[in-house]
């Protein structure tokens, strides 16, 4: 027996498919689901964030804007321009501002980088974050470097280098930890890879999930001076729990930063985003954030231990704050996602549209322990009822 849907749930499934067409290769945001009768996303295990860090941000926001006049100034007046924001970002991460481009979320940066610096052919390991395929400019050939399922979708450096040599590409993308599987390369491995690719025009490394990888944070940002072809992209949405602020940055050569700014991006960050960059330079905030970060990692690891005991799922180890899970009992992933959403208000990421995934896969975000424990109980209940 496998998971099945009743008549009402099958109707909702068709409506959700229609909404999915509007959102493209990304999952519909929870707000897009509100118009579907019988659907309420009470627990968002689809979008990736650290709720403990969100709590911390709101704590500081309420304190700093207790005086509504301060909030009025934030809303009424123009924020700083990109180069000024780069100064605040650079101070926070220990990188020269001349090497920093601040973006309205990582997706804006990805689009800007691909359209400005990829000219002929790009190698993209798959499965991965879809904008690295979607935003490649017209006329540029995409070579999909397939990560092997039997090797848990882990990137093999020698195989990647062989593909780069064979294809004679001018750009390559590496996401570490990767999305959706959470695979990570060590700093030593990445440094070795950069050395081997030093003659390639563009190497893009996405570190958006790096803060979930472990106690020690080792970013490649400080190697941009050594490798001028390197572009390091970092979303601030996931680890700091501020997806609604739309904020990220990239570290690259001074020449490339100047080239991007010549094309616009003068006031691409809101005053709320600028306020957050100021928080990144607040020692009290950072001290509290470190506790929130380490708590999220512990809860993620505990969540994996519990998920791995569910025999109907094959759950891949992850250094991000989510898990790629394959249904191995014959059930359809689409049926499980609808059952979770309609019956329990739990929203997970259906991976049917992920390039490079063949099978029945979902992605499950790690939330607070209480929510994680609830999802474990629900999954066990659903599979027991089959």
C-alpha positions, 0 to 999 in steps of 0.5 A: 500500500502507498499514500493515496488522496481522497477526492477533495485532496485530488481537487486541491492537488490540481489547484496546486499544480496550477499555482505551481505553473505561476511560480515557475521552478520555485515553490509557491510562497505560502501567501500564494496558497491562501486562495485555495480552499482547504489549504493553510500552511501553518508550518513552513518546512519548504522555505529555508530559514533559521527561525531563532535568528528571525526571533533575534532580529525582531528583538533588536528591531522592536528595541531600535524602533520603539521610537516611531520617529526612527521608523519613519525616517527609515521609511521616508528617506532614501537608503544609502547607495551600494558602495556605502552599503559595501563599507558596512558589509565589508566591515562585518565580514572582514573584506575590503568594500571595493570587492563587495557588491550588495544585492537585493537577495542572492537571486539578483546577484546570481542574475547580475553575475551570470549576465555580466561575466558568463559569455560562452559556456558554463558548467553547472552541477545538478541537482542545484539551485535553479537560478544558476540554470534559469538566469544563464543569458541567451546564447550561453551553453549550459553543461549539466554536470550530473551528481550521482545519486549512488554517491549521495549527490556529492561533488567529485572534484576530479570528475568536475575538473575532467568536465571543465577540461573536456568542455573548455567552458569559461565558467563553473558554478559550485554551491557548498553546501549544495541545495537541495542535498546539503553536500559540502566541500571542505575549505581545503578541497575548494582551495585546491579546486580554485588552484586547478581552475585559476586559468578559467575566466569565472568560478562562482562559489555559492556559500549561502548555507555556509553558516549551517555547516559547522561551528567553524565558518571558513569562507572563500571570500578572503581568497578573491585577491589570490584568485581574481576569477573567483566570485563568492555569493552569499545570501543572508536570508537563510542563516539570519532568517530575514528572507523578507528583507531580500539581502545578500552580497557577493565578493569579487574583483574590484574591476567586476564590482565596478562593472556591475555598478556601472549598470545600475544597482544604485538604490537596490537595497531598502532601508530595512536591509541597510538597518540589518547590515548595521546589526551585523556590526553590532557585537551584542547582536553577533554574540546572540546570533552565534547562539542562535546559529549553533542551536539551529545546527544542533536541532538540524542534526537531531532532526536528521537522526529522527528522519533517518529512522523512518523506513519509508524515506531515504534521507541524505545527510546535509550540512545545510538546514534542510534534507533531501528525502526520497520516498522508497515505499512506492508512494508519490512525493506529490501525494505526500506533499498534499497529504501533509499540507491539507491534513496537517498544514505542513508545507514541504518542497516537492522536488519534481521539477529539480533538474538532475533528480530522478525519483520521488523526492521532497526537501524538508527544512529544519525548523525549531525542535518543537516543529521538527518533532511534530513533523516526525510524528506526522510522517510516522502517522501517515506511513502507519496508515498506509 
